[in-house]
Amino acid sequence: MAQLGADLFFLGSCGLDASRGVTAFDSAEAEVKRAMAGNSAGIVIVVTNDKLATAAPYRVAAPDAISHLVVDKTAPSPILADFERLGAEIHFA
């Protein structure tokens, strides 16, 4: 895993919160995702509205590590604004 790097890592999240970042429910899954995220030049998160502003127990990546956030066009603007302030580029699907 330490030798694997990516320009963009499309990371699935169990929870995504502007203060906790990307989180997962399973510790082993979080560990693998954390290693992959650490070796990537950028992180893309595609997230549904029900996972926004939620957090699972295991942290994968800090909120400012997200390069791109792909959301539904109905995603709450205040939440998206928090991620924009942290440097994420918002894309609507």
Stockholm file with secondary structure:
# STOCKHOLM 1.0

chainA/1-93         MAQLGADLFFLGSCGLDASRGVTAFDSAEAEVKRAMAGNSAGIVIVVTNDKLATAAPYRVAAPDAISHLVVDKTAPSPILADFERLGAEIHFA
#=GR chainA/1-93 SS CTTCCBSSEEECCSEEETTTEEEESCHHHHHHHHHHHHTBSCEEEECCGGGBTCCCSEEEECGGGCSEEEECTTSCHHHHHHHHHTTCEEEEC
#=GC SS_cons        CTTCCBSSEEECCSEEETTTEEEESCHHHHHHHHHHHHTBSCEEEECCGGGBTCCCSEEEECGGGCSEEEECTTSCHHHHHHHHHTTCEEEEC
//
